[in-house]
Amino acid sequence: MALETVYRLEEETQEQLPSQSFWRMGLRRLMRNPLAVIGFSILFLEILVAIFAGYLTPYDPYKPNYASVKQPSSAEHIFGTDHLGRDVFSRVLQGSRISLPVGMGVVAIALLIGVPWGAAVGYFGGLLDMFSMRLVDLIQAFPLVVLAIVVIIVWGTEMYKLVIVLGFVFSIQYTRLVRGVVLSLREEEYILAARAMGASQSRIVFQHLTPNLLNAVVVVATFHIPEVILLVAALSYLGLGAQPPSAEWGAMLNGAKNLMRFVPEVTIAPGVAIMITLLAVNFIGDALRDALDPTLRN
């Protein structure tokens, strides 16, 4: 019994030290990457803007001002005004409160559903695995945009419903990803050793398998956030996402599409906001992929 305890402590120590060292080295590589610094700086600034947008907007982003309709850029209105006289700069700032939380919310729901689901079906297999994969195949048979449009038509255009539906749909991708990784990991020697020493199934899944999934899951999640933001903006542009008078960036593009010839800055401002956000998160995703690359472990 004492010898088994010594072996167990030695195994846990050897597992934890390289893992901690790997994450520390990954963090150092991440902070030395200039693209990561730029991406995190932009994203942090946008989060601050979203939090304090109510104090930063010079005008009410929702109140029409018919005396200043379709005004070009000026000292009074940096990005001009829309067809209702609303200040576009104020609406772009207000839009960060919608677009960023929607992107992060969808990915958070997808992670909460997809990671445990994929880990369970990958580790236990059997009928659970077969049934889950057929369900995944069925859902993935429908194009994402078409599925979102159908749900919007049936459920309505409320943003929280769209977030829930997209979160479930994106969770399918995490389920398939995590399942594939678990299938390759469950026969590793440290898993077999933990199983032979009597470790419970939950301990093997959460303490041994899950930490080895984090690097892949985190990298994929950072690429899904801009994908979700772009998808919601596209749906809003088609009139199927955020509805007027919402200041969501895609909805702003939809409302200003008839003003492109007369006041182009009204459409350029929300488009640039979307572009900057996508670039920032993609920079972070690229940097995380390089920092957490298992081939650089040594």
Phi, psi and omega in degrees: 000317179295321180295321178296321179296318179298315179298320181294315179297320179295318180296315181295321179295318180291330178286320187285319184297310177297324180296313179296318179297320180298316181292324177295316179295322178296320178295319178296316178298324180294316182288341178272352180275118182297327178294323178295318179298316179296314181298313179295323180296314180296315182295320178296319178296319180293324177295318177298318178298318180297322181290317186254023182300326180297335180263341184267337183287124180288338180227163174292119185290349183246349185272121178292151175223092188289353176276350182231044183283136174054048179271138176286179180300140179203177178295331181280322179232102188302315181253017180079191179232157181270194185290349176252006179081010180280141181290121184291323179301316179296323181287326176295317177298317179295328181295335177296338178285347181254308188294313181295310178298326179296312179299314180289325180294318179297315181293322179297316178296318180299320179292317182297328180271311191287320184292308178297322180297311180295321179294320181292312183290328179288326184276317185273328177063211177069213182296325178299316179295314182297312180296317182295318181291327176291323176295319177298316179298321181295316181291320181288348177291339179264132175302142186301315183295318180297317179298318179296320180296317180299315181295321180296319180296321183282314186271330187115176188259014179297138187294323182294328177293319178296320179297316180297314182295313180295324177299317178294318181296316180290335179297335178300320181294322178290325178299313180294319180297309183295320179301315181297320180292318180295322178300325179278336184269333189291346177258009177292159186296322182290332175288316178298321179294316179297321179294319180293331181274005174089017178294143180290160180299318181296322179293321179296317183292311189274329184261337183248318183276313186302314180301330180280352177267342192298318184297317179294318183292317181298317181296314180296322180297321180294331177278338179281331181301308177295328178297318179293315180301316180293320179295315179295321177297319179296317178296321178293323178297327178278359180084015184249357181253237178297138184254152176304145005267029183304144180265023176297142190298319178295320177295325177295319177297320179295318181289337185255007185295335178275356181256003186300324182283335187258315180228077186298332182295338178295327177267331182293320185300305178294329177295318178293323178299317177297315182298315181297318179296316179296318179297316182299313182290324177294323175301315180295318179297316178298317181294320178295321179299319179287320183290327184257016179295119181300335180291345178262011183301327182268000000 
